[in-house]
Amino acid sequence: MPVLTADTLRNTYLRDMQFADEHGRPLPAVVIESKAKSVEAAFQRRYGMRLSPTVVRMGDLTLPGTPVRPDLPRKFVDAQPYDPRSFEGDRFVSLDLPIGPVKGRPRVFLQLPGSRPIEWSKEWVQVRKRARVLQLYPMGQTVNLMPLQATSLGFMALMGGRTIPNAWQIEYEAGYTEDDLAGEDADVLNALGMLTAIAVMIPGSIDLFAAKGIAGLSAGVDGLSNSTQLAGGGQALRYAPIIQAYKDELTSWERMYQHRGVGMRLAVL
């Protein structure tokens, strides 16, 4: 179910606008719903976030112990390799987590050849939640030693000076809660609303009158790709002013969001 309801999208961001297709017929509600769903998916993917609580599993091995929040949906991503330089000199392991915002402390396992996944004590697991960086460094008054319950094959792999693929198997909770999006992270939901509105207003602007300003149409031979060139650089769009206003506000929001140290850059075209 989309985070933004259809009523919120229509009343707050589309301002009860009435949309028509190029033949003057009302734009079907399914088109708006489809746009909202696809924009939400792209928004989460580009910013490396989840708009609802989710358990992220880096790797797909069965891990011993109690899983994190078994009541939540799970998102599987690739495990990360073990870098032989991880503990070289004064270095400690530092791993980028793919999805945020990070909640709680992850469960961290090292999978070595011939061994079961070896869990690291939570005293070792340090997280910079906004930056989505996990570091292994011993903290606390009583620190357990580095786990080394490895087989001889595992020791050979560790001491061999080579990268071990899919070695870091990690499980953690991520994603915004309803309270987050209603409170200090309400700007995230607002940005999603504006992006969704833009995605709806562009096809919703190409009615019978705007269609006269179309300079050219082209379609790929497979019938799946097409492009539209609008006369005047798109200024013929009925809702061009509000589309531009949303783009300007999104540009400002994006700079602030990047300053918070989270996510990838999203270009608003």
Disulfide bonds with the S-S distance in Angstrom:
none
